[in-house]
Amino acid sequence: MATASPEPQAHGTRPPAGGARASAPAPGGAPRPARAPGTAPARSVPRHKVAVLGAHLGGGMLAAILARAGIDTVLVDSPHDADVPAGETTVPYTAEVFELLARRYDVPELSALGHFGELPEDVRRTSGVKRSIGFVYARPGTRVRPHQVVQFNVPSEHGESHLYRPDVDAWVHRLAVRHGAKAAPNRPVLTDVTGEAGDFVVELADGSAVGAEFVVDMSGPDAPLLDRLGPEPALRPLRHSSRVLTAHLRGVRPLERRVDPGAGGTPWTGGTTQVVFPGGWMQLVPFGEDRTGEGALTSVAVSLDAKQWPQRSASPEEDFQHLVRQFPDLSWQFAEASAVRPWASAESWQYAATRTVGDGFVVLDRSAVRCDFTLSRDVTLTAELVHEAAAHLIAAARDGDWSAERFRPLETFQATLIEHGERLLRSALTATSDFRLWNAFCRVWLLHSMFAALSLKRARNDALATGDRPDQWRELGRHRGAGLWFPVYAGFVALFDDTDRLLRQVADQRLAPGAAAERIFGQLRTASFVPPLFGFGDPADRYYNFTPLKRLKVLLWAKRRAPHLVQRVLTPGATVLPSVER
């Protein structure tokens, strides 16, 4: 597999500037030397209420919201905004969080991130609509078996997205500036943060600086404010701590030419494909309008259990080649592929900050956590954290209270979402051991995304219907189980918890994978809140195509037989209806 010339810079993007800080050591390693807070330079610098460090998707969205709320905000580039791999896919639940950001904080453009057709034309051209998510189960040394594939065709009202991050992040930066956020001329990257609460100074690579009363550090794993949170290691590895290989490639052969999606399926290149194998998975994300040929740009992200798949070469590309040679279908698919964004790798990819709140600052998003790209967790987590952080920051600005204690609930919220992500990915890794188990697990995951999307939409519409009251959004932000922070049917949370418990038993070798799969399918068959039309309890029903006729049948079932709380999310205002209420 050859290596091509570097990928051209997309419209609106720029190469990383100089002045980058040294990378942090691997999570769990020796503590970095603590940096003294220091004092602000005597020179005069522009002063702002809030500085957001990190001009990527999360930082740009947060800066746009704060500026729209009338808070004097400066958005600062960090050294790794352009070169650190980031999530590129959404699911229906992600789209609902984007819609909530747009409606609650009056930044209507943000809804386009969850409605592909509303994105600017130049962003749509380099990104792509996501029509399905498919799972292809592979075993070393053998071809994929036709009955070991699963495909969920995503409801079309959102038009889920493959987000080409250079262009998407650049568009969100422009959006933040349009809503009033400040940005330094020529966008120099940050090099350090000095000063103290109420009087921080962000030093920039071109020798200039900006000041802020409060700092939101979203810059990445070598975030300057991590050093101020204590002498212990600032980052810890997560329990699900795989090694990751990533690249953008051209010349990837469309998988449907080798692995038939089946009579009920659609081409794999129409959406996100997860090639799942014992001990890991490979996510394939095609970009652009024409994704059925070798010329299409394809993002590849591989996550591997290091115990089952130890590193074979210091070169991530050679390591990837060694992996795909184990699988005949993948070996064929990547035989002529070449990298246009170079291969990158990391051991113990997933991490979390041990603490995230200090005097006059909060460490958030990619500075506090890095999760797996699978199942759209990266982009979804970013959107969730921006939503919660914005509420706390707007309230703090209103009250003039920037104390650390004010932001403890945000710290707890972020930790809760990190813990949920750990559970989900740990369960997913265990489920890779057997197709029967993966077949069951991925249905529970899809139900999680569906119920989350429907329940959040109902909670949002309920809040909007109350008018502009002080307690308008009081039902949002409280932990409800299964990683959800809005009202959701308790029966679903119980199903998620039971699935997690069964998969932990499999991981501990206290339960056979086939037995666990059958128990999960049994619960899916008997659960009163799962529409029978979905066929989720039938292992042989491996294709989910939600047609308008099926939507009407689900609505009829919901009115006659569903539990009351489920009926509320499946009746007017919910995304399963043919006519969608935004």
FIDRENTOR-390274 format. One record per residue (C-alpha): residue in one letter; x, y, z. Coordinates in steps of 0.02 Angstrom, whole numbers, plus 50000, padded with zeros to 5 digits. Layout:
N
aXYZ
...
***
This chain:
582
m500005000050000
a500835015949940
t500895032650028
a500305047449925
s500725065649944
p499955074650093
e498115078650082
p497835096250014
q497205108950139
a495315110550125
h494485127150090
g494475138050246
t495795128150339
r497615131850377
p499125121650429
p499565121650614
a500595136750664
g502205135850762
g502375137850947
a501555121350995
r501825114951170
a502695098351193
s501505083551190
a500945076251355
p501625059351409
a500505044251393
p499055044351517
g499555035951678
g501385039951653
a502505050651763
p501735067351814
r502235082351711
p503195095751804
a501945107951877
r501955125351803
a501795139751926
p500265150251889
g501395165351858
t500835182951840
a500115192151692
p501365202251592
a501385220751626
r500995224951444
s499235229451397
v498225215451314
p496425214951251
r495285209451393
h493785197851377
k492565189451493
v492875171651431
a494265163751328
v493865147251241
l495465137751198
g495275126251048
a494555132050882
h493795115450829
l491985109550825
g491695110151013
g492625126351045
g491815135050898
m490045129850949
l490325135451129
a491065152151076
a489605155350958
i488335151751096
l489215162651226
a489425177051105
r487595175651052
a487125176851236
g488045193451248
i489605186951338
d491235194751279
t492125179151215
v493775176251126
l494075160051030
v495915154651028
d496705141750913
s497695127750993
p499215119150914
h498315102750878
d496625108750814
a497045103750636
d498095088050659
v497295077950799
p496065064850731
a494265068550780
g492555060650764
e491725062050594
t490015053750607
t488315057450683
v486785047050731
p484975052950757
y485325056750940
t486805067850893
a485665077450775
e484425080550915
v485785087651028
f486305099450887
e484485104550866
l484355107651054
l485905118851048
a485135128850907
r483435130950989
r483935133451170
y485355145651137
d484635154350984
v486035149750865
p484955142450726
e486405138250611
l486965124350730
s485465113650682
a486275111350511
l487575100050593
g486155087650620
h485245091050456
f486475087850317
g485495096850182
e485585113150280
l487495113750287
p488355126250170
e488625119349997
d490535119250012
v490415109050173
r489165096850098
r490295094249948
t491765088050051
s490755079250187
g489335067050150
v487605061650198
k487545045750303
r486115034450252
s486545019050353
i487655011250483
g488234993850442
f489134980350541
v490154967250449
y490824953250558
a492514946150506
r493644932450572
p495504930550534
g495904919250388
t494124917650318
r492924927250206
v491454936450284
r489944925050298
p488384931950211
h487284930050365
q488524939050479
v488114956850427
v486874969150504
q486304985650431
f485244999650502
n484605012050374
v484475028850461
p482795038250455
s482955051450320
e482225066550410
h483895071650482
g485075066250346
e486435060250464
s488165066250420
h489935061550383
l490815077450438
y492425081750349
r493145090250501
p494365102750421
d492935111050328
v491625108750463
d492765115850599
a493215130650488
w491365134250456
v490955133550642
h492395145650676
r491665157950551
l489965155650631
a490665159950803
v491455175850736
r489845180450647
h488925179350812
g490175190850897
a491595180050961
k493305188050944
a494805179650863
a496605185750850
p497135191550676
n497905177350573
r497375165150711
p499045161850799
v498995146650913
l499125147751102
t500795143951184
d500395146251369
v499175152951495
t499815164051637
g498985174351770
e497625169551892
a495735168451907
g494965184551847
d496565190151762
f497185176351645
v498315180151498
v498355168251349
e500035169451262
l500035167151073
a501345160750952
d501565177450862
g502055186151025
s500355193851056
a499165189351198
v497345190651251
g496645191851426
a495095184051506
e494235182851674
f493785164551645
v494565151151532
v493745135951454
d495185124551405
m494675113151260
s496395113151178
g496875094651194
p497865082351301
d499305094451332
a498075107751390
p499015121251487
l497745122051628
l497855103451668
d499475107251761
r498535117951887
l497385103951945
g498605095452062
p500265086152071
e499515069152026
p499495063651843
a498285075151754
l497615061551638
r497165043551674
p496875029351549
l495095023151535
r494655005251574
h494265003051390
s496005008051334
s496345001551159
r497655006851036
v497055016650885
l497645018650705
t496915032450594
a497155039450419
h496245046650269
l496485035750113
r496105035549929
g495995019849825
v494935010249950
r493864997949852
p491994998749893
l491624984450012
e489974980149926
r490984973449778
r491684960049893
v490394958050033
d488584957949973
p487504968950086
g486074956650055
a484344958149981
g483754969450122
g485294980550124
t486014995550034
p487824998449976
w489044999650121
t489785015650048
g488115024450075
g488475025850260
t489655021650402
t490315003850403
q491044995050554
v492064979650514
v492004970450679
f493194956350727
p493704947950890
g494624961050991
g494274976350886
w493424985450744
m493784996150594
q492675011050552
l492545016350370
v491865033850332
p491775039050148
f491705057650105
g491065067449955
e489625066049836
d490315051049738
r490805037749864
t490625022049759
g492325022549672
e494135020749723
g494405039449702
a493325043649853
l494165049750011
t493885037250152
s494255039550336
v494885023850423
a494935022250613
v495485005750690
s495285001750875
l496204986550942
d496314977451107
a498194977651133
k498134960651219
q497384952251066
w498204963350936
p499934968650999
q500914981550901
r501914973450761
s502864988350693
a503405005650744
s502615011850583
p500715013550600
e500505010350413
e501474994050423
d500484989450578
f498874992350481
q499494981950334
h499894967550452
l498134968550521
v497204968550355
r498244954050289
q497364943250420
f495674946150336
p495444941350152
d494064954050118
l495024968350198
s496624963350110
w495684964849944
q494854981249993
f496474990150039
a497634982149910
e497874998449813
a497445011449945
s498615025849984
a498645038150128
v498275056550096
r498195060950280
p499655051450356
w499395036650469
a499395040750654
s499355029150802
a499245030050990
e499375017451129
s498085019351267
w497095030951155
q495665033951275
y495985045251425
a495085056151552
a495645070351665
t495695066451850
r494995083651890
t494235096751776
v493785112351879
g494955125351954
d494885143352010
g494305153251860
f494365139151732
v493645122651674
v494475108851572
l493225102051447
d492965090451299
r494585084951213
s495645092351353
a494715081451478
v494275065851380
r494705056551221
c493545042251177
d493395029751037
f492705035550869
t491525020850852
l489635022650871
s489815041650848
r490345043951030
d491635057550996
v490515070150907
t489015066051018
l490005068551178
t490645085351115
a488885091451078
e488245085651248
l489665094251342
v489435110551247
h487585110551290
e487895108251476
a489405119851486
a488475133951398
a487085133651528
h488335134951672
l489375148451589
i487895159451543
a487205158151721
a488915161951797
a489115177351686
r487395183351736
d487775181351921
g489595186951912
d490115170952001
w491595161851921
s492085151552074
a492645133552059
e491175127752164
r489985135452039
f490615123051908
r490675107152014
p489025101051937
l489795102751764
e491285092451822
t490095078951885
f489085079351724
q490645077051618
a491255062751728
t489565054051713
l489615054751524
i491405048151524
e490875033651634
h489425029751516
g490625029651368
e491765017651459
r490325005651492
l489715006451313
l491415003451234
r491894989951359
s490274980951315
a490614983251129
l492354975751144
t491664960551236
a490304958551105
t491604956950967
s492034939551029
d490544931350943
f489384936950802
r487844931150897
l488314942551040
w488724957350925
n487084954650833
a486164956750999
f487244970851068
c487114982150915
r485204981650926
v485244987651105
w486435001451050
l485245006650910
l483795006951032
h484855017951145
s485125030351004
m483295029850952
f482575031851127
a483835045351168
a483385055051010
l481515053351035
s481565057151222
l482695072351200
k481565079151063
r480055077151177
a480965085551323
r481505099851210
n479765102751140
d479015101851315
a480245115051374
l479915126451225
a478035124951255
t478205132251431
g478825148951365
d480265159251431
r480205154451615
p481665153551737
d481395134851758
q481085131651573
w482515119251554
r482495111651728
e482185093951663
l483835094051569
g485525090551647
r485045077751779
h485745060151766
r484375047651720
g485435032151689
a486175024451530
g487135040651502
l485535050651476
w485175067551557
f483355070551513
p481725061151549
v481785043751473
y480755028051496
a481475018351644
g481185001651559
f482465005851428
v483755010651559
a483464993751640
l483744984951473
f485364994351447
d485964990051622
d485494971751601
t486454970751437
d487974978651519
r487854966051663
l487744951151543
l489224957051442
r490264959251601
q489864941151643
v490474935951470
a492064946251494
d492354937451661
q492024920451580
r490534917451692
l489324916451545
a489514909751368
p489314922651227
g487894912751146
a486934911651309
a487124930351339
a486534934051162
e484974923351184
r484544932151347
i484704949151264
f483634943751117
g482364936851240
q482224953651326
l482044962451158
r480624950551112
t479654953451272
a480014971751312
s478384981451311
f479234997151246
v480024989551088
p478844990450938
p478634972350875
l478764978850697
f480614982250724
g481014963750736
f482414967450858
g482084951150952
d482354940550796
p484214936650765
a483844932850581
d483054950050550
r484684959250515
y484054974050413
y483184989350485
n482284999350350
f481075012050423
t479865015950282
p478405028450294
l477185013850304
k478145006250449
r478135023150537
l476245023850528
k476115006150595
v477275010650740
l476195025850778
l474635014950781
w475505002550897
a476085016751011
k474315023551030
r473565006451070
r474874996351163
a476425006051213
p476745011551393
h476165029351422
l477905037151431
v478405028151271
q476815033851187
r477275051851227
v478895050751129
l478145041150982
t476655052550954
p476595070450881
g478265079250895
a479295063350883
t480475059250741
v479595043150688
l478135052650612
p478085055650423
s477855074250451
v479265079750564
e479055093950687
r480705102850709
***
